[in-house]
Amino acid sequence: MDTRDLSAHVPYRAGRGIEEVARDLGLDPESLVKLSSNENPFGPSPRAVDAIRSHADSVYTYPKAVHTDLTEAIANTWDADPQQVWLCPGGDGFLNYLGRAFLAEGDSVLVPDPGFAYYPMSARYHGATVDQYPITRDGDFEQRPGDVLDAYDGHRIIYLTTPHNPTGSELTLSEVRAVAEGTDDETLTVVDEAYGEFTDRPSARDLIDEREDVTILRTFSKAYGLAGMRLGYGLVPTAWADAYDRVNTPFAVSTLACHAGLAALDDREHVEQTVETVQWAREYMHEHLNARTWESGGNFVLAEVGDAGAVAEATQEAGVIVRDCSSFGLDDCVRISCGTREDTRRAVETINEVLGE
């Protein structure tokens, strides 16, 4: 028996983990530094860990009340109505829900190149075709509304990423507004703010009150350190917020994820420590890496190193795991996640040594 034609679907390739690298190279996992997946260098909030432990014996029940509690807590954080919060299993879950709500066979979407592979993947699952708009090295990876609108041709969804992965470039609120205003009423502008906690630029949240064609994505995976819990959410306009109940997978967000999210929201100290360290690490890499880098609003830095595959392999053998960006079409760049001060210094030293050989 054959599946349907999946040839257009490019598999998502995550950064390599410590366990698999240690096993492949015969190294002690404790000796490795992983800076390839933009994870929180301090791990999860201690409050979130306590919440997971204290509610472990409740996992036999479906997440009903706690789902409501977390939804209301997020709504309060953003001064929104609870129905505007679409709680999802990771940010990619929100992309799936938007596909279910907006895409039909024959629709088209517009995605950044380079960009997050799951934008086109999730769209194709719903029968949409995919076009791209460029984010180019010649333009220092700046994101320009004009480039987006030049590529626009009545697409049903446009995906914007700010801060952008893997380049770190950002869009201002006025630039996001320009894209939304330059498209048809039936075009949805999705603003992916998965790295939003790491920048001082304002969120596109206010546009949701002004317009019915803008939505934003947020996640607990990065600043809150809950990547393994798979917890994210979207903020949507009230005009179509009730679509959530029609597209949501039953009980998609687990009981433990909800409890962890509630606790993490209350732990401002953990987030502040994370953001402060990320800001330090970005500047340290810009100043000390013997490679060209670009300003970043995320918890990572893109560096031009020549043969990205060879550099990533050599640094890995030296105990530092970074992301080869060939899968983004940048085969001479690596992306280095911001680690602790100690790990960031080690990564910079290791990469410089590899580049000097």
Secondary structure, DSSP 4 states (H G I P E B T S, - for coil): ------TT-PPP-PPPPHHHHHHHHT--GGG-EEESS---TT-S-HHHHHHHHHTGGGTTS-SSHHHHHHHHHHHHHHT--GGGEEEESSHHHHHHHHHHHH--TT-EEEEEES--THHHHHHHHTT-EEEEEE--TTTTT---HHHHHHH-SS-SEEEEESS-TTT-----HHHHHHHHHTS-TT-EEEEE-TTGGG--SPPTHHHHHH-SSEEEEEESSSTT--GGG--EEEE--GGGGGGHHHHPPTT-S-HHHHHHHHHHHH-HHHHHHHHHHHHHHHHHHHHH-SSEE---SSSEEEEE-SSHHHHHHHHHHTTEEEEEGGGGT-TTEEEEE---HHHHHHHHHHHHHHHH-
